[in-house]
Amino acid sequence: MAAASVDFAAATLGVAPEALRIIAVEAVNWPDAGLGCPQPDMIYAAVITPGYRIVLETADGQVIVHTDSRSDGEKIICPEE
């Protein structure tokens, strides 16, 4: 899951995967399908969604990625943290 999140974050941020370092991986049960980082004007299923909170370090600071439990599933960089 961490490797898939590194690839996702690198592509989203426009940096090489080698520019990101994994700091922490924490299993989380998100309160809904919004993965703990709901987006404006979106509606999410109100179901407990197992996933991960992955902290990555970049040259500019930290990036927090929220995921569901599938390596090919939903991922979002959560700017609210």
The first five atom37 places (N, CA, C, CB, O) and aatype in JSON, in Angstrom:
{
  "aatype": [12, 0, 0, 0, 15, 19, 3, 13, 0, 0, 0, 16, 10, 7, 19, 0, 14, 6, 0, 10, 1, 9, 9, 0, 19, 6, 0, 19, 2, 17, 14, 3, 0, 7, 10, 7, 4, 14, 5, 14, 3, 12, 9, 18, 0, 0, 19, 9, 16, 14, 7, 18, 1, 9, 19, 10, 6, 16, 0, 3, 7, 5, 19, 9, 19, 8, 16, 3, 15, 1, 15, 3, 7, 6, 11, 9, 9, 4, 14, 6, 6],
  "atom_mask": [
    [1, 1, 1, 1, 1],
    [1, 1, 1, 1, 1],
    [1, 1, 1, 1, 1],
    [1, 1, 1, 1, 1],
    [1, 1, 1, 1, 1],
    [1, 1, 1, 1, 1],
    [1, 1, 1, 1, 1],
    [1, 1, 1, 1, 1],
    [1, 1, 1, 1, 1],
    [1, 1, 1, 1, 1],
    [1, 1, 1, 1, 1],
    [1, 1, 1, 1, 1],
    [1, 1, 1, 1, 1],
    [1, 1, 1, 0, 1],
    [1, 1, 1, 1, 1],
    [1, 1, 1, 1, 1],
    [1, 1, 1, 1, 1],
    [1, 1, 1, 1, 1],
    [1, 1, 1, 1, 1],
    [1, 1, 1, 1, 1],
    [1, 1, 1, 1, 1],
    [1, 1, 1, 1, 1],
    [1, 1, 1, 1, 1],
    [1, 1, 1, 1, 1],
    [1, 1, 1, 1, 1],
    [1, 1, 1, 1, 1],
    [1, 1, 1, 1, 1],
    [1, 1, 1, 1, 1],
    [1, 1, 1, 1, 1],
    [1, 1, 1, 1, 1],
    [1, 1, 1, 1, 1],
    [1, 1, 1, 1, 1],
    [1, 1, 1, 1, 1],
    [1, 1, 1, 0, 1],
    [1, 1, 1, 1, 1],
    [1, 1, 1, 0, 1],
    [1, 1, 1, 1, 1],
    [1, 1, 1, 1, 1],
    [1, 1, 1, 1, 1],
    [1, 1, 1, 1, 1],
    [1, 1, 1, 1, 1],
    [1, 1, 1, 1, 1],
    [1, 1, 1, 1, 1],
    [1, 1, 1, 1, 1],
    [1, 1, 1, 1, 1],
    [1, 1, 1, 1, 1],
    [1, 1, 1, 1, 1],
    [1, 1, 1, 1, 1],
    [1, 1, 1, 1, 1],
    [1, 1, 1, 1, 1],
    [1, 1, 1, 0, 1],
    [1, 1, 1, 1, 1],
    [1, 1, 1, 1, 1],
    [1, 1, 1, 1, 1],
    [1, 1, 1, 1, 1],
    [1, 1, 1, 1, 1],
    [1, 1, 1, 1, 1],
    [1, 1, 1, 1, 1],
    [1, 1, 1, 1, 1],
    [1, 1, 1, 1, 1],
    [1, 1, 1, 0, 1],
    [1, 1, 1, 1, 1],
    [1, 1, 1, 1, 1],
    [1, 1, 1, 1, 1],
    [1, 1, 1, 1, 1],
    [1, 1, 1, 1, 1],
    [1, 1, 1, 1, 1],
    [1, 1, 1, 1, 1],
    [1, 1, 1, 1, 1],
    [1, 1, 1, 1, 1],
    [1, 1, 1, 1, 1],
    [1, 1, 1, 1, 1],
    [1, 1, 1, 0, 1],
    [1, 1, 1, 1, 1],
    [1, 1, 1, 1, 1],
    [1, 1, 1, 1, 1],
    [1, 1, 1, 1, 1],
    [1, 1, 1, 1, 1],
    [1, 1, 1, 1, 1],
    [1, 1, 1, 1, 1],
    [1, 1, 1, 1, 1]
  ],
  "atom_positions": [
    [[0.83, -1.19, 0.0], [0.0, 0.0, 0.0], [0.87, 1.25, 0.0], [-0.94, 0.0, 1.21], [0.57, 2.23, -0.68]],
    [[1.95, 1.22, 0.76], [2.82, 2.39, 0.85], [3.46, 2.69, -0.51], [3.92, 2.17, 1.91], [3.53, 3.85, -0.92]],
    [[3.92, 1.65, -1.21], [4.55, 1.85, -2.52], [3.55, 2.43, -3.52], [5.13, 0.53, -3.05], [3.9, 3.31, -4.3]],
    [[2.32, 1.93, -3.51], [1.29, 2.47, -4.41], [0.99, 3.92, -4.07], [0.0, 1.63, -4.32], [0.72, 4.72, -4.97]],
    [[1.03, 4.27, -2.8], [0.78, 5.66, -2.39], [1.93, 6.58, -2.8], [0.58, 5.73, -0.87], [1.71, 7.73, -3.17]],
    [[3.16, 6.07, -2.74], [4.3, 6.85, -3.21], [4.15, 7.15, -4.7], [5.63, 6.1, -2.93], [4.35, 8.29, -5.13]],
    [[3.8, 6.13, -5.48], [3.62, 6.33, -6.92], [2.5, 7.33, -7.19], [3.31, 5.0, -7.62], [2.65, 8.21, -8.04]],
    [[1.39, 7.21, -6.47], [0.26, 8.13, -6.63], [0.68, 9.56, -6.29], [-0.91, 7.69, -5.74], [0.41, 10.48, -7.06]],
    [[1.32, 9.74, -5.14], [1.72, 11.09, -4.72], [2.74, 11.69, -5.67], [2.29, 11.05, -3.29], [2.66, 12.87, -6.0]],
    [[3.69, 10.88, -6.13], [4.71, 11.37, -7.07], [4.05, 11.86, -8.36], [5.74, 10.27, -7.39], [4.38, 12.93, -8.86]],
    [[3.11, 11.08, -8.89], [2.42, 11.48, -10.12], [1.58, 12.73, -9.89], [1.53, 10.33, -10.62], [1.55, 13.62, -10.74]],
    [[0.9, 12.8, -8.76], [0.05, 13.96, -8.46], [0.88, 15.23, -8.27], [-0.78, 13.69, -7.21], [0.5, 16.3, -8.72]],
    [[2.02, 15.09, -7.59], [2.87, 16.25, -7.29], [3.84, 16.58, -8.42], [3.64, 16.01, -6.02], [4.45, 17.65, -8.43]],
    [[3.99, 15.67, -9.37], [4.92, 15.89, -10.47], [6.38, 15.77, -10.07], [0.0, 0.0, 0.0], [7.23, 16.52, -10.55]],
    [[6.65, 14.82, -9.17], [8.03, 14.58, -8.73], [8.37, 13.11, -8.96], [8.22, 14.97, -7.23], [7.48, 12.28, -9.17]],
    [[9.63, 12.78, -8.9], [10.07, 11.39, -9.02], [9.72, 10.65, -7.73], [11.6, 11.31, -9.31], [9.8, 11.23, -6.64]],
    [[9.33, 9.39, -7.82], [9.04, 8.62, -6.61], [10.21, 8.61, -5.62], [8.68, 7.19, -6.97], [10.01, 8.53, -4.41]],
    [[11.42, 8.69, -6.13], [12.6, 8.7, -5.27], [12.68, 9.97, -4.41], [13.86, 8.57, -6.11], [13.43, 10.01, -3.44]],
    [[11.91, 10.98, -4.78], [11.9, 12.23, -4.02], [11.01, 12.15, -2.78], [11.44, 13.39, -4.91], [10.96, 13.09, -1.99]],
    [[10.32, 11.03, -2.6], [9.41, 10.84, -1.47], [9.95, 9.74, -0.57], [7.99, 10.49, -1.96], [10.45, 8.71, -1.03]],
    [[9.83, 9.97, 0.73], [10.26, 8.98, 1.71], [9.09, 8.65, 2.62], [11.48, 9.5, 2.54], [8.39, 9.55, 3.1]],
    [[8.86, 7.37, 2.86], [7.76, 6.93, 3.72], [8.15, 7.17, 5.17], [7.42, 5.43, 3.47], [9.18, 6.67, 5.64]],
    [[7.33, 7.92, 5.88], [7.56, 8.23, 7.3], [6.72, 7.33, 8.19], [7.25, 9.71, 7.59], [7.21, 6.81, 9.19]],
    [[5.44, 7.14, 7.83], [4.55, 6.34, 8.67], [3.43, 5.74, 7.83], [3.96, 7.19, 9.81], [2.99, 6.33, 6.85]],
    [[2.99, 4.56, 8.24], [1.83, 3.9, 7.65], [0.95, 3.44, 8.8], [2.25, 2.68, 6.72], [1.39, 2.68, 9.66]],
    [[-0.28, 3.91, 8.81], [-1.2, 3.62, 9.91], [-2.51, 3.08, 9.35], [-1.44, 4.88, 10.78], [-3.14, 3.73, 8.51]],
    [[-2.93, 1.91, 9.81], [-4.23, 1.37, 9.44], [-5.32, 2.22, 10.1], [-4.37, -0.14, 9.84], [-5.22, 2.55, 11.28]],
    [[-6.35, 2.55, 9.34], [-7.41, 3.43, 9.83], [-8.76, 2.9, 9.34], [-7.2, 4.9, 9.36], [-8.85, 2.36, 8.24]],
    [[-9.78, 3.05, 10.15], [-11.15, 2.83, 9.71], [-11.77, 4.2, 9.52], [-11.98, 1.95, 10.74], [-12.16, 4.86, 10.49]],
    [[-11.86, 4.63, 8.26], [-12.43, 5.94, 7.95], [-13.93, 5.92, 8.24], [-12.16, 6.33, 6.46], [-14.56, 4.87, 8.07]],
    [[-14.52, 7.04, 8.67], [-15.93, 7.06, 9.05], [-16.9, 6.93, 7.87], [-16.23, 8.32, 9.79], [-18.08, 6.64, 8.05]],
    [[-16.39, 7.15, 6.65], [-17.24, 7.03, 5.46], [-16.34, 6.85, 4.24], [-18.16, 8.28, 5.3], [-15.11, 6.79, 4.37]],
    [[-16.94, 6.77, 3.07], [-16.17, 6.56, 1.85], [-15.37, 7.79, 1.42], [-17.09, 6.14, 0.73], [-14.67, 7.74, 0.41]],
    [[-15.47, 8.89, 2.16], [-14.68, 10.09, 1.88], [-13.25, 9.98, 2.38], [0.0, 0.0, 0.0], [-12.47, 10.92, 2.21]],
    [[-12.89, 8.87, 2.98], [-11.54, 8.58, 3.45], [-10.98, 9.64, 4.4], [-10.62, 8.45, 2.28], [-9.78, 9.91, 4.41]],
    [[-11.87, 10.23, 5.2], [-11.42, 11.2, 6.19], [-11.02, 12.54, 5.61], [0.0, 0.0, 0.0], [-10.48, 13.4, 6.32]],
    [[-11.28, 12.73, 4.33], [-10.9, 13.98, 3.68], [-11.95, 14.31, 2.61], [-9.46, 13.88, 3.05], [-11.64, 14.31, 1.42]],
    [[-13.17, 14.58, 3.04], [-14.24, 14.79, 2.07], [-13.99, 16.02, 1.19], [-15.58, 14.94, 2.79], [-13.46, 17.04, 1.64]],
    [[-14.38, 15.89, -0.06], [-14.21, 16.97, -1.03], [-15.51, 17.77, -1.13], [-13.8, 16.4, -2.42], [-16.6, 17.21, -0.96]],
    [[-15.41, 19.05, -1.4], [-16.62, 19.89, -1.5], [-17.57, 19.36, -2.58], [-16.24, 21.35, -1.82], [-17.14, 18.85, -3.61]],
    [[-18.86, 19.49, -2.32], [-19.92, 19.12, -3.26], [-19.95, 17.64, -3.62], [-19.76, 19.92, -4.51], [-20.49, 17.28, -4.66]],
    [[-19.39, 16.8, -2.76], [-19.42, 15.35, -3.0], [-20.26, 14.69, -1.91], [-17.97, 14.75, -3.02], [-20.33, 15.18, -0.78]],
    [[-20.89, 13.59, -2.26], [-21.67, 12.8, -1.32], [-20.99, 11.44, -1.21], [-23.19, 12.66, -1.78], [-20.62, 10.84, -2.22]],
    [[-20.82, 10.96, 0.02], [-20.11, 9.71, 0.25], [-20.99, 8.72, 0.98], [-18.83, 9.96, 1.05], [-21.83, 9.09, 1.8]],
    [[-20.79, 7.44, 0.68], [-21.51, 6.38, 1.38], [-21.13, 6.42, 2.86], [-21.19, 4.98, 0.77], [-19.95, 6.55, 3.21]],
    [[-22.13, 6.31, 3.71], [-21.9, 6.37, 5.16], [-21.6, 4.98, 5.7], [-23.13, 6.97, 5.88], [-22.37, 4.42, 6.48]],
    [[-20.46, 4.44, 5.27], [-20.02, 3.12, 5.73], [-18.6, 3.22, 6.23], [-20.13, 2.07, 4.59], [-17.79, 3.97, 5.69]],
    [[-18.29, 2.47, 7.26], [-16.91, 2.41, 7.75], [-16.05, 1.86, 6.6], [-16.78, 1.51, 9.05], [-16.35, 0.81, 6.04]],
    [[-14.99, 2.58, 6.26], [-14.12, 2.21, 5.14], [-12.72, 1.95, 5.65], [-14.11, 3.31, 4.05], [-12.01, 2.89, 6.03]],
    [[-12.29, 0.69, 5.68], [-10.93, 0.39, 6.11], [-9.92, 0.94, 5.12], [-10.74, -1.11, 6.29], [-10.14, 0.91, 3.91]],
    [[-8.82, 1.45, 5.63], [-7.78, 1.98, 4.75], [-6.53, 2.34, 5.53], [0.0, 0.0, 0.0], [-6.26, 1.79, 6.6]],
    [[-5.78, 3.28, 4.97], [-4.5, 3.66, 5.56], [-4.29, 5.16, 5.5], [-3.34, 2.94, 4.86], [-4.79, 5.85, 4.6]],
    [[-3.54, 5.66, 6.46], [-3.05, 7.03, 6.47], [-1.54, 6.91, 6.31], [-3.46, 7.82, 7.82], [-0.86, 6.35, 7.17]],
    [[-1.03, 7.43, 5.21], [0.39, 7.28, 4.89], [1.04, 8.64, 4.86], [0.58, 6.54, 3.54], [0.61, 9.53, 4.13]],
    [[2.07, 8.8, 5.66], [2.8, 10.07, 5.74], [4.07, 9.93, 4.91], [3.13, 10.47, 7.23], [4.88, 9.03, 5.13]],
    [[4.23, 10.84, 3.96], [5.41, 10.87, 3.1], [6.15, 12.17, 3.33], [5.03, 10.71, 1.61], [5.54, 13.2, 3.61]],
    [[7.46, 12.12, 3.21], [8.28, 13.32, 3.34], [8.82, 13.7, 1.98], [9.44, 13.11, 4.36], [9.3, 12.86, 1.22]],
    [[8.75, 15.01, 1.68], [9.32, 15.56, 0.45], [10.35, 16.61, 0.85], [8.2, 16.17, -0.47], [10.52, 16.9, 2.04]],
    [[11.01, 17.17, -0.12], [11.97, 18.24, 0.16], [11.27, 19.46, 0.74], [12.73, 18.63, -1.12], [11.9, 20.26, 1.44]],
    [[9.97, 19.6, 0.47], [9.21, 20.77, 0.92], [8.39, 20.52, 2.18], [8.3, 21.23, -0.17], [7.71, 21.44, 2.65]],
    [[8.42, 19.33, 2.72], [7.64, 19.04, 3.92], [6.98, 17.68, 3.83], [0.0, 0.0, 0.0], [7.5, 16.77, 3.17]],
    [[5.83, 17.54, 4.47], [5.13, 16.26, 4.49], [3.9, 16.29, 3.61], [4.74, 15.9, 5.91], [3.28, 17.33, 3.39]],
    [[3.55, 15.11, 3.11], [2.35, 14.89, 2.33], [1.62, 13.74, 3.0], [2.66, 14.57, 0.81], [2.23, 12.72, 3.32]],
    [[0.31, 13.9, 3.22], [-0.49, 12.87, 3.85], [-1.41, 12.27, 2.78], [-1.32, 13.43, 5.05], [-2.17, 12.99, 2.13]],
    [[-1.32, 10.96, 2.61], [-2.17, 10.25, 1.66], [-3.15, 9.39, 2.44], [-1.32, 9.38, 0.67], [-2.75, 8.62, 3.32]],
    [[-4.45, 9.52, 2.11], [-5.47, 8.66, 2.69], [-5.88, 7.67, 1.61], [-6.71, 9.5, 3.21], [-6.03, 8.05, 0.44]],
    [[-6.05, 6.4, 1.99], [-6.41, 5.36, 1.03], [-7.54, 4.5, 1.57], [-5.2, 4.5, 0.69], [-7.87, 4.54, 2.75]],
    [[-8.12, 3.71, 0.66], [-8.96, 2.61, 1.13], [-8.04, 1.41, 1.29], [-10.16, 2.32, 0.14], [-6.82, 1.57, 1.27]],
    [[-8.57, 0.22, 1.44], [-7.73, -0.93, 1.75], [-7.17, -1.66, 0.53], [-8.51, -1.9, 2.57], [-6.44, -2.63, 0.68]],
    [[-7.49, -1.2, -0.67], [-7.02, -1.87, -1.89], [-5.84, -1.1, -2.48], [-8.16, -2.0, -2.93], [-5.89, 0.12, -2.58]],
    [[-4.8, -1.8, -2.88], [-3.62, -1.11, -3.43], [-3.96, -0.37, -4.71], [-2.5, -2.11, -3.69], [-3.31, 0.63, -5.03]],
    [[-4.96, -0.84, -5.46], [-5.37, -0.14, -6.68], [-6.63, 0.69, -6.46], [-5.61, -1.15, -7.8], [-7.26, 1.14, -7.42]],
    [[-6.99, 0.9, -5.2], [-8.22, 1.62, -4.86], [-8.03, 3.12, -4.76], [0.0, 0.0, 0.0], [-7.08, 3.69, -5.3]],
    [[-8.95, 3.75, -4.05], [-8.97, 5.2, -3.9], [-7.78, 5.7, -3.08], [-10.26, 5.63, -3.24], [-7.38, 5.09, -2.09]],
    [[-7.24, 6.81, -3.53], [-6.18, 7.51, -2.81], [-6.43, 9.0, -2.96], [-4.75, 7.12, -3.35], [-6.89, 9.46, -4.0]],
    [[-6.11, 9.74, -1.91], [-6.27, 11.18, -1.97], [-5.19, 11.83, -1.1], [-7.7, 11.61, -1.49], [-4.88, 11.35, 0.0]],
    [[-4.62, 12.89, -1.61], [-3.71, 13.7, -0.78], [-4.61, 14.61, 0.03], [-2.65, 14.53, -1.66], [-5.39, 15.38, -0.53]],
    [[-4.51, 14.53, 1.34], [-5.41, 15.27, 2.2], [-4.73, 16.53, 2.72], [-5.88, 14.4, 3.38], [-3.89, 16.47, 3.63]],
    [[-5.08, 17.68, 2.15], [-4.43, 18.93, 2.56], [-4.92, 19.46, 3.91], [-4.67, 19.99, 1.51], [-4.34, 20.41, 4.44]],
    [[-5.97, 18.87, 4.45], [-6.55, 19.36, 5.7], [-5.77, 18.95, 6.94], [-7.96, 18.88, 5.84], [-6.08, 19.4, 8.04]],
    [[-4.76, 18.13, 6.78], [-3.99, 17.69, 7.95], [-2.77, 18.54, 8.15], [-3.57, 16.24, 7.8], [-2.0, 18.31, 9.08]]
  ]
}
